[in-house]
């Protein structure tokens, strides 16, 4: 654990190491120099820490994490109906009626749906490619076997039409060779229907 730049105050935190160093200074943690690890030093503090973890469940956050991981699994498995249902749930729950069809709101829906992308991907937005711009592209991290993803969410039309747009404008050209053959994910919703049903099509470039 590196502490050379630690400021020894309660405001100048630059990294997780700074936080751990401060907790060590306060006596909440002890540092093992041989193993370069920290641990909770005694039973009383361990008990308090355990009680705190049990009291804070983060149930909704954990559910969002599970749903996001399931979304990635469903995309790779080609389960278009499940993908549409997942994104519809996020869209309906997180978007205010006034901004439901706003382009930036749609982009936020994708970000929320792909909540756990950092474990697998690097996210790119408005990426110039072919004869247009990719709304959202997810490039797998080095050594991650996940396929690259190109995602389009549109109000109106069919997902097949949106998928054809991705292909006809050659959106995949700028990420060619990154993560093998990219998966194309097109999700559309019927904005004039009160229930705003979402539909999805998944294909390859």
N, C-alpha and C positions, 0 to 999 in steps of 0.2 A: 504494500500500500504506500503510495507516494504522498508525502505531506509537505514538500518543499515550499509550495505556494499557499499553504494554509494561513489564513489571516487571523485566526484565533478570536473571532467575534461572532455575533449571532445574525449577521446580515450578508457577509461576503462569501456565500456558498457558490462554488463554480463546478462542483462535481459531487458524486456520491462519496468519494474519498474524504471530502471536506466534512460532510455530515458525520461519517463514521469517526473521523478524528475528533470532532467536537464531543460526540457521545463517549469516546474513550476518555477525554479530558474531564468530563463530568462524572465519570465512574460508572456509567450505565453499561459500558462494554469494556472488555479487556483484550489486549493485543498479544498474540503469540508470535514472537519475532522469528522463531525457527520455522513455523508453518506458514507465516505471513497471513494469518487469519484472525478474525475477531470472534468473540463469543460473549454471551450473557454471563456475568461473573458469579451470581449466587442465586439461591432458590427463590428468595423474595422477589427479585427483579424478574426472574423467569416466570413466576406466578402472575405478576402484574402484566407482563407482556402477553402471556397466554390468555388472561381475562380480556385484555384489550382486543386481541384477534377474534375471540369468540363473540364479543359484543358487536364488532363491526363485520357484518356478513357480506356486504357488497353484492347482495343477491341479484339486483338488476344488472350490475356490471358483469357479473359472472355469466348471466344468461345471455347478454349481448356477445360476450366472448365465444360462448358455445355456438350461438347462432351464426356468428361470423365464420368460425371454423367449419361449420356444417355447410355454409354457403360455398366456400372454396371446394369442399369435397363434392358437393352437388354439381358444380361447374365442371370439374374434371371428369365426373361420372356421366356428364351430359344430361343431367336431370333438369330439363328446362322448366318444367312445371314447379318444381321445388324452388328453383332460383327466382322465378317470378313471384311466388308467394312470399319469399323471404324479403325481397326488395319492396314489395307492396306493403308489407307490415311496417318496415322502417319508414317508407314514404308517408303512409297514413298517420303514423304515430309522431313523427318528428317535424313534419312540414305544416306550417300555419296555412289556412285556406287562402289567404291573400297572396301567398308566395308559392303556392303549390306547383304552378306551371313555370315558375321563374327558372332560368337556366342555371343560375348559381345555386338555387335551392336543389335542383336535380343533381348537381355535382356534389353537394353536401350529402345527399341521400346515398350516393355511391360510397363516399368516404365512410359514412357511418356503417353501411352494410358490410364493408370490407375492413372492419375495425381492427382485425388482427393481422393486417397485411404486412406489417413490419417484421413479422417472424419469417416471412418468405420472400417479400418483394421490395423493390424500390418503385415508388409511385411517380409518374410523370403526368403533367396536365398540359392541355393545349399544345401537344407536340406536333410540329409541322411534319407532314408525311404525305407522300403521294401528291394528290391534288386537293388537299384539305388539311384539317387539323384533327388529331385524335383527342377526343374529350378526356378520356382517362386511359392510361396504359400502365400496366403493372409488369415490371421486369424482374424475373427471379434473381435472387442474390447468387453470388458465386457459389458453385457446388450444390445449389438447391435444385432438385430435379423437377420442381413445379414448372408448368408451361407458362410462357408469357401470355398476358391477357390484354385484349383490346375491348373496351366497354363503351357502349352507346346506350343512353337512356333518352327516349323521346316521348313527347306528348302527341298522341295520334299516330295513325298508320299501323302497319303490322310489323312484328319483329323480323319477318322475312324481308320486308322492304328495307328496314334499317340494316340488316345483315348484308344485303346486296349493295347498299351505299358504302359500307366499309370496304367491300371487295372492289367495287367499281372505282373508288377513289384511291385504291391501293394503299390503304392506311398501314398495312403491315410492312411496307418497304423500309421504313426507318428503324424498325427493330428486328430486321431480318438477321438471323444467326444468334439472337439473344434468347435462350431458353427453348430452342427447337422451334417447331412449327407453332405459331401463336394460336390461342383459342380466341374466337370472336364471339362476344356476348352482346346481343341486342335485346333490350327490354323496352317495350312500349306500353302505354296505358291509355285507356279510353277516357279522355278528359271530360267528355260530355255526358258520360254515364255517372250517376250519383255515387255508385260504389267504386268507380274508377278502377276496374279490373286491370291487372297487369299481365302481360304475356311476354314470353321469352323464346328466343331461338339461339342455339349454340352451334357454331361451325368452325371450320378452318379456312385460312386464307386461300 
